[in-house]
């Protein structure tokens, strides 16, 4: 995927995904020519440099910058051939209170990156999305849906350039900042775990699985598709039982902008969706993606009519014991139920 001539840029590179993907690339492709971490937080960049000192990782460059700033993006993209776009504002309540800030980063920032990549002759762009972008009911999801559409549509304006833009969409990353598992682990010490709604379900993916999916997309995506992984769901009540079986679990109600069940593929998407095996692909609406799959001999299977991929109707749910094992493996190796 990467060799001694490869130049990679990761937007949001000091976030949970960005740091993990950086570690993956440095471990698996130590001869990569250059990796640019592009993010706004100087403290997180300083901390990252302590983990990967210049003496041992001369290929690592740290750029302070915002995706809202097109000029700075163009500077950071000099000689870059691959971009992983992980920068976003993503806290649902914050989006409802500060809508234009999310629009500026998640939508205008996406358009800035697209234009800059086209200008700077980047070859491959993979943008990270979220299950909240499918049939969104909150502003965060709406901005990410718009971002997805921008990246897919960017393939229409590439002209003779060899660049390809693709999107990967997946559910809650186990243990990511602000997610329910670290929140419950912390709250369990108080003896109370607040349940928003006992019917609530969510998709679940580990950080390692997310990294593997992005790596697969960089290598295999054709441009214009939204890739969705086949992953299990969990019930919020099972998460609470896995973490705090002895805790009180009062029902406190759903927060503004929250769904009972998340979706990654809606029934409206099903006519354009195919099964690739490990992943689903929501193809470009003009039929170009399917034609390219057929030209390359890539096996595809149409999904059933009116197919929808929801956390509530998923065929696989994690058990309490499976959740405990995954928490110990991916979130906190010292974890013990309370």
Secondary structure, 3 states (H helix, E strand, C coil): CCCCCCEEEEECCCCHHHHHHHHHHHHHCCCCCEEEEEECCHHHHHHHHHHCCCCCCCCEEEEECCCCCHHHHHHHCCCCCEEEECCCCCCHHHHHHCHHHHHHHHHHHHHHHHHHHHHCCCCEEEEECCHHHCCCCCHHHHHHHHHHHHHHHHHHHCCCCCCEEEEEECCEECCCCCCHHHHHHHHHHHCECCECCCCCEEEEECHHHHHHHHHHHHHHCCCCCEEEECCCEEEHHHHHHHHCCCCECCECCCCCCCCCCCEEECHHHHHHEEECCCEEEECCCCCHHHHHHHHHCCCCEECCCCCCEECCCCCCECCHHHHHHHHHHHCCCCCCCC
